[in-house]
Amino acid sequence: MKKSTCDSDMCEQLCEHPQTICLAKNDMLPEGEARQITEMFRLLGDMTRFKILQALSRRELCVCDIAAVLQMAQSAVSQQLRLLRGARLVKYRKEGTLVWYSLNDDNIAVLLQQGMDHIRHNEKG
């Protein structure tokens, strides 16, 4: 029995499946939603912003505390928070002279956890 080797990531024969193609096209997100999701993932692709979101996934923090956790200047942290706020990943509230940040919703924490679970699963296997 001859063992088949697969050294190409392309089909060896052009053979489209119209019904499958139609189903896949119908499953595609509208352009606007796809753009929003890719923007969210672009923002998550920055280490500093990821760390901010990770810290906020556990508790609400003021800007001073986030800066201390990340060992960064408050102005640098504020700049990143402004981007995350613009993408509606975080929300804030003012309490006197303090500004407290938290995740905008629980789905963001779930997304971060799933990413971490994926990485840890791949390290084991």
C-alpha positions as MATLAB code, in Angstrom:
seq = 'MKKSTCDSDMCEQLCEHPQTICLAKNDMLPEGEARQITEMFRLLGDMTRFKILQALSRRELCVCDIAAVLQMAQSAVSQQLRLLRGARLVKYRKEGTLVWYSLNDDNIAVLLQQGMDHIRHNEKG';
ca = [
       0.000    0.000    0.000;
       1.475    3.328   -1.055;
       1.467    6.049    1.593;
       0.114    9.396    0.367;
       2.106   12.468    1.279;
       0.393   15.792    1.509;
       2.935   18.538    0.957;
       0.552   21.033   -0.615;
      -2.199   23.100    0.935;
      -4.093   23.293   -2.347;
      -6.547   20.889   -3.964;
      -4.857   18.715   -6.533;
      -7.927   18.962   -8.746;
     -10.192   21.949   -9.332;
     -13.611   20.803   -8.192;
     -16.046   23.351   -6.798;
     -19.109   22.366   -4.785;
     -21.875   24.893   -5.637;
     -24.198   23.995   -2.752;
     -21.395   24.243   -0.193;
     -20.225   27.541   -1.701;
     -23.767   28.944   -1.512;
     -24.113   27.894    2.150;
     -20.744   29.409    3.032;
     -21.639   32.700    1.304;
     -24.935   32.854    3.198;
     -23.053   32.330    6.481;
     -20.721   35.288    5.858;
     -21.200   38.352    8.052;
     -22.297   41.625    6.506;
     -19.337   43.818    5.520;
     -19.881   46.349    8.311;
     -19.931   43.704   11.048;
     -16.861   41.971    9.617;
     -15.033   45.319    9.621;
     -15.945   45.938   13.273;
     -14.737   42.487   14.303;
     -11.431   42.801   12.456;
     -10.908   46.206   14.096;
     -11.577   44.662   17.508;
      -9.026   41.905   16.851;
      -6.529   44.488   15.583;
      -6.874   46.312   18.893;
      -6.486   43.038   20.797;
      -3.289   42.378   18.839;
      -1.393   44.968   20.878;
       0.300   43.593   24.029;
      -0.413   46.675   26.149;
      -4.095   46.760   25.261;
      -4.373   43.016   25.844;
      -2.824   43.411   29.305;
      -5.211   46.238   30.133;
      -8.195   44.116   29.122;
      -6.842   41.132   31.027;
      -6.489   43.226   34.190;
      -9.979   44.651   33.740;
     -11.435   41.183   33.209;
     -10.926   40.556   36.945;
     -11.974   43.901   38.431;
     -12.684   47.544   37.829;
      -9.509   49.644   38.046;
      -8.744   53.338   38.038;
      -6.261   54.717   35.519;
      -3.618   55.105   38.266;
      -3.923   51.431   39.185;
      -3.731   50.267   35.569;
      -0.597   52.367   35.078;
       0.956   50.829   38.204;
       0.065   47.272   37.155;
       1.608   47.783   33.703;
       4.455   49.971   34.991;
       3.594   52.656   32.451;
       2.919   56.363   32.558;
      -0.709   57.332   33.068;
      -0.670   59.307   29.830;
       0.377   56.205   27.854;
      -2.299   54.109   29.559;
      -4.918   56.791   28.895;
      -4.041   56.769   25.207;
      -4.610   52.999   25.023;
      -7.825   53.249   27.046;
      -9.111   55.875   24.623;
      -8.678   53.399   21.739;
     -10.361   50.607   23.701;
     -13.210   52.949   24.645;
     -13.640   53.952   20.987;
     -14.055   50.277   20.083;
     -16.545   49.878   22.955;
     -14.361   47.260   24.638;
     -14.168   49.235   27.883;
     -16.363   51.748   29.670;
     -15.556   54.263   32.375;
     -17.135   56.204   35.176;
     -15.901   59.215   37.079;
     -15.868   59.290   40.843;
     -14.602   62.635   42.032;
     -11.124   63.054   40.569;
     -10.740   59.342   39.727;
     -11.668   57.619   36.476;
     -12.620   53.956   36.880;
     -12.529   51.534   33.949;
     -14.199   48.172   33.431;
     -14.942   45.892   30.518;
     -17.937   46.974   28.488;
     -19.536   43.527   28.787;
     -18.825   39.957   29.900;
     -18.340   38.745   26.312;
     -14.949   40.469   26.212;
     -13.746   38.508   29.256;
     -15.040   35.299   27.636;
     -13.169   36.121   24.422;
      -9.922   36.705   26.341;
     -10.391   33.494   28.327;
     -11.045   31.483   25.175;
      -7.858   32.859   23.650;
      -5.866   31.905   26.740;
      -7.491   28.452   26.833;
      -6.589   27.936   23.175;
      -2.945   28.840   23.776;
      -2.702   26.629   26.857;
      -4.384   23.729   25.028;
      -1.903   23.993   22.151;
       1.035   24.026   24.597;
      -0.110   20.697   26.041;
      -0.790   18.938   22.775;
];
